[in-house]
């Protein structure tokens, strides 16, 4: 294998794939051209290529340092690409279905699009109407999406074994150098430690936002809660892009097209409700995409994706491909969380929106939302370890396990229909969990050096630029050690909940 030629083609593939992702999920292209992208670059992901890169990774372990990091990143890239080759037709079909499906809502209601249903649900003040939308979406998920998603899951499990791993879990742990079992133990301890205060933290914010307290709330009400419509007066739609721009300017960060970032906040019928950042070229061509729902959630989504975009835009162009485009995504997620949490900061709210965010309902809402997410993803990790690691239980029998894990963690009667569609590839839930821990420790360092209003200090941005220039050369554990002189520890997030 000509490893330099492999790297060049790999970078082209990533650019093509991310551009196709952007075009489709931004609602610009009806088709998700993932199949054509994989077909053009299929030689990257042959079993022979995977085997050779796995051997190189084993040799890299002995070399240590950047050689080890690069070889492992290439192995993970080849493995994920090989899995993508096996499921590309299903992925494209799922994307087409999501974009075209409509939900029937009673004889007197106009059907709504599957993708836009989440936004409509979040903006719906009537609990019965929210429940109707949820029931329709779950029915379509079970009948139309789950059969395809199950095929894809079974395929990935089979491929992991063909490639020589004992299970999908073992494959992901080796490729990403993550101890998933150890992380699960940390998150279980977090859930146990926050059990006693969970009701106290979340009940009143849920009741204010949805009209329903924790004892009676359903999953159908959570989009309305996250939407935070009662705070719309503080988060006007016309201030969304302006507050983002002034936040970046206060830090001395460029938001113009000159930095290679394109901001897409235009509403389109087929646009995914899930905000995302598509780094087509790192640095140089980055798309930041938000589908506006209105209010606080839009601000959070835009700042989150801005954290990704600024990270990618500041990566050193001469850095090795593996460090610019691959690596541990917990790192870029930590930068994204660092920025989206600005909407919880009293100083930021006062400076950019003229809002008094000290204490009160706004702070309580943010705290409750954060605890729900942390406990939800802790439960998702536990469930996914069973889903991907079970050798004896039929996959179809694990839908109840999904519902039980989420119900137990959130004390909300959680439906089982999304047991497959609520799962991201390669344990991305673990990336989010590690990112929350890293962000907590990174933010503490910034506050210690620059004060509570670090986000208004250009010197703080210079510290971030130095970290961003390194791309994802270091994983979350290594970066945390560099920043804080301490190991990455999920217990770091406990301090916010007493």
N, C-alpha and C positions, 0 to 999 in steps of 0.2 A: 504493500500500500504506500502510495506517495502521500504522506501525511499532510504536507503543505497544500497539495491540490485538494485533498479531502476537506481541509479547513475552509478553503476558498469556496468550494461548492456548498459546504454546509452553511456558510454565511448567506449565500445567495438563496438557498432554500428557506432559511428563516425569514428573510426579507419578503420573499414571494408569499409564504404562508401567512405572515402577519398582515400583509397588504390585502390578501383575500379575506382574512378575518375581518379587518377593518371595513372593507367595502360591503361585505354582506351584513354584518351585525350593526353597522351604522345605517342600514336601510337603503344603501345606494345601489347594490346589486341584488337581484332576486336570487341568483344562484350563489351557492357557497362553493367556490372553485377549488376546494381542497383536493379533490381527486386528481385534477390536472397537475397541481403542484407536486403531489407525491409521485405521480407518473414521471414527471420531468427529472426527478431527483432520486429515483428508486434505487440507484446503485449505492447511495449512501447507507442504505438500511438493509442490505442483504445479511443473511445469517453469518456469512463469512466475515463481513465487515464488523458485525457485532462481536464475533469471537476474537478477531484480531485486536479490536479496541479494548476488549475485556482483558486480554493478555497484556496489552500495553499498560492498562490501569494497574494490574497486579505488579508489573515491573516498576511502575511509577510509585507504588506504595513504598518500595525499597529506596527509591531515590529521594522521596520526601519533597517538601517545599513546593515551589510553583510547578515543577514537573509532575508531582503527584496530583496537584489540583487540576492541571490541564488534562491529564490522562483520564481522571475520573469524570470530569465534565464531558469529555468527548464520548466516553462509554455511555454515560447517562443519555446524552443526545442521541446516540445511535439506537439505544434500546427503546427510548420513547418514540423515535421515528419508525422503528420496526413495528412497534405496536400500532402506530398511526397508519402504517401501510395496510395492516390487517383489517382495520376498522374504518378506513377512509370512506368507503361507500356508505356504511351505516351512518357515520357522522354527517355526511352530506345529506342523506335522506332525512335524518333527524332535524337538521337545520332547515331544510325545505318545509318539513311538516310544521315546525314551530312557527315559521313565517306565514304559512298559509292557513293553518287551522283557525276555526272560529268556534266560539262557545255559544250554544243556544241558551237563552235566559228567559224561559217562560214564553207563553203565546203572545204576549203584548210587548215584549222587549226586542229590540234590535240586537242581533248577534254581535259580539265583539271579538276582536282578534285575540288569539292565545297570548301573544307577546304583550299586547297593550293592556291585557286584563289586569296585570299587576299594578300598573299605574292607575287604572280606573278604580281598582279595589282600594288602593291607598288613599284615594281622594273621595271615597264614598263614606258619608257620615252615618248612613243607615246600617246597623248591624245585620239585619236580615238580608239586605242586599249584598253585603260583603260575604255572608255565608252562602248565598246563592251563586255568586261568582266563584267562590272557592270550590263548591261542590261540582260545578260544571268543569272547572279546570282539572280537578282531581279525576273526574270521570274520563276526560280526554287523555290525561296522563296515563291512566291505567290501561285504556283500550288502544291508544294509538302510539304512545311513546315508549312505554315500558317493554313491549315485546322486542323492539329494536334495541333498546338499551341493554336488555338482558343478553341478546345475541352478542353485543359488543363486549360485555363483561365476561361472558364465557370464553370468548375468543382471546381476550387479553390474559386470562388465567391460564389457558392452554398454551399460549405462546411463551409465557414466562417459564413454564416447565420444559418446553421444547428447547429454549435457549440455555437450559442447564441449571436453573434455580429450583429450589424445592417448592417455592410458592411465590405468588405475586408480592407478598409482604417482604420476603427475603430479597427479592430482586430490587425493590424500592429502597430498602435499607442499605444495600450495598452500593447502589448507584448514587444515592444522595448522602451517604455517610451519616444517617440519622438513626439513633436508637429509638424506634417508635414505641417499643414497650416501656422504655424509661420515661419518655415524654408522657405516655398515658398515665403512668404512676404519678407524675407531677400534677397532671390535670385532674386526676381523681382526688388528689389531696386538696386541690383548689376548690373543687365542687363541694367536698366534705366541709372545708373550712368556711365556705360561704353559705352553707345550708341554713344556718340559724337566722341569718340576717336577710336572706333572699326575699321573703315576703315583705319585710319592712322596706327594702330598697325599691321593689318594683310595683307593689300594689297600687299606691296612690298615683304614680305617673301613668300606669296603665288606665286607671279609672278616669283620670283627667282627659287623656287622649282619645279613649274609645268609648267611654261610658260604661265599661265593664271591668270589674276588678279581677284579680288573679284567680279567685275561686271559680269564676264563671267564664273566663275568657277562652276563646278558641284560636286556633292558628290563623283563621281567616281574619282576625282582628289585628294581628301583628303588623301587617303592612301599614295599616292606619296609625298604629302607635309609632312606628319608625318614621312615618311621614311627619309627625309632630305638627299637625295643622293648626293647633292652638297658638303656635308661635309664628304664624305666617306674617303677622304685623311686624315682627322683628327681622324677617328674612324676605324682603320683597324681591320679586322676580327680576325687576329692573336693576337691582343692586348686585346680582349674582356675579357677573363677569367683572364689574367694577371693583367689588371687594377683593376678588381674586387678584386682579391686576395691582391694586394698591398694596396688598399683602406681599406680593413678590417684589414690588418696587421698594418697600420698606427694608427688605433684606438685600436690595441691590441685585435681584435676579431678573433676568430678561424674560419677557413673555411674548416678544414679537416673533414674527416668522423668521427673523434672522437667526434665532437660536435653534431653528429646525422643528419647532413645536407648532402643530396645527390644532386649534381648539374647535371642536364640533359640538355645539349645544343646540343645534336645530332639531325640532321635533319632526319625526317622520313616522308614518303608520307601521312600517316594517322594522323600525329601529328597535334594537334590543333594549329592554328596560334596565339592564345591568350595565352600569358605567364601566368603561375599560380604557386602557392605554395600549396602543399598538405600536411597538418600536420596530419600524420597518428597517431603518438603518440606525445603528448606534455608534456615535451620535449622528445627527443630521436629518432624520426624517421620522418624526414621532407624532402619532395622532392621539389626542386626548378627547375622549368621546363621553358625553353625558346626555341622557334622555330626560329632559326636565319634567319633574312631577309637580314642582312648586315647593317653596318654603325651605325649611332647614335641611331637609335631606339632599336637596340639590347642592347646597353649599358644601355639605359634607362630602358628597360624591366628587364635586369638582376639585376640592382641595386634596382629596385622596389621590385622584388620578394625576393631579399636579405634582404630588410627591414622586410618583413614578416618572413622570415626564422630565422633571428637573434632574432626577438621578440619571436617566438615560442621556439627557442633553449635555451633561457635564462629564461624561466618561471620556477619559483620555483617548484620542483617536488612534494613537500608536500602540495602545494596549493590545495584548494578544486577543484573538477572536474569542477564545473560551471565556475570558474575563469580561469582555464587552457584551457578549450575547448569551452566555450560558451561566452556570453556577447556581448557587443557593438562592431561590426566589424569596426566602424569608427576609433577605437583606433589603430588596427593593420594596417589599411589603412593609417593612419597618419604617422606611422613609415616607411611604404613603400614609401610614397611620400617624406618624409624627405631624403631618400637615392637616389631616382631617380632624385631629383633636383640637385644632385651634378654635373650632366653633364652640368648645367647652370653656375656653379661656376668658375670664371676665375682662382682662385687659384688651384682648383682641376684639371682643364684642363691643366694648366701649369705643375703641379706636376706629374700627371700620364700619360699625353699624349703629353706633350711638345707643347701645343697649346696656343696661345695668345687669350683668350676668352673675353678680355675686349672690350665691345662695339662691333660694327661691325655686320656682317650678322649673325654670330652664336648666339649672344645674342638676336638679333631681332627675329630670328626664334623661339627661346625658348619662348620669350614673347608672340609672336603671337599664338603659339601652346597652351600655357597655357590659353590664353583668349578664344580661340575657345572651349577648353574643358570645361571651367567654364560656359560659356554661353550655351553650348550644354546640359550639365547636369542640368542646371537651367531650360531649356526648357523641358527636359525629366521629371523632377519632376512635373512640371505643367501639362504636358500631362498625366502622370501616375495617378495623383490625379483624373483627369477626367475619365480615363479608369477604375480605380478601384472603383471610388466613384459614378459614374452615376447610378441613379436608374431608369431612364426613357429612355435614349437614347440606342438603340440597339448597342451592342459592335461593330458589323461590320461597323457601321456608324462613328466610331471614327478614322478610318484610315486617313481621311482628317484632323482631328484635330491634329494628330501626324505630318503630313507633314506641316501644317500651323504653329504649334508651333516651329518646328525646322527651318523652312524657315525664320520666323520672327526673331529668335534669331541670326542666323548665316548669314542671307542675302544670302543664297545659296538655289537654287531651290531643295528642299529636297523631295525625292520620298516617296510615302506612303506605298510601299510594305513591308517595314520592321517594320510596326507598332506593330507587335507582337514579332518578333525576336530580337528587340532592347530593350526589357523590361526584366530586371532581377527580380527574385522573391523578395517579401517582401521589396520593395522599396530600393533596394541596391543603387540606385542612390542617395538617401538621405545619405547613409553611406559615399559615395564618397564626397559629398558636405560638410558634417560636418568634414570629414577627412582633406579636403583642408584647412578649417578654423583652425583646430587644429594644423596641420603641420606648418602653417604660424606663429602661436603664439609660438609653440615649438621651431622652428628655431630661432625666434627672441630672445628667452631666451638663447639658446646655444651661439648665436653670442654675446650677452651681457656679458655672463660669460667667454667665451673662445676665442672670437675674430672671425673674418671672416673665419679663417681656423680652425674652431672647429673640422672638420672632420679629422684633423691630431693630435688631442689632446687626449691621452688616458684618461685623466680626464673627458673629455666630454663623452667618451664611458662608463665610470663608472656611470655617471648620467643616461645614457640610460639603462645600466644594471639594475639599481635600479628600473626604470620604467618598464622594461621588466619582472622583477621577479614577478611583480604583475599581470601578464597576462592581463585579461580584467575584473579585479574586479571592477574597476571604469569605468563608461561610459565616453564618450568624454567630456560632460559638466563638470563632476566631475574632470576629469584629467586636463582639462584646468584650472579650478579653483585652483587646487593644484599646477600646474606648474607656472601659471602666476598671480594668485590672481585676475583673471578677468573672466567673463563669456565667453562661446564660442559664437563667433559673426562672421557671414560670412563677415561682412564689413571689417574684418581684411585683406582680400585679396585685397581690393581696392587700398591700398597704392602702389602696384606695377604698377598701371596703371594711376598714377597721380590723 
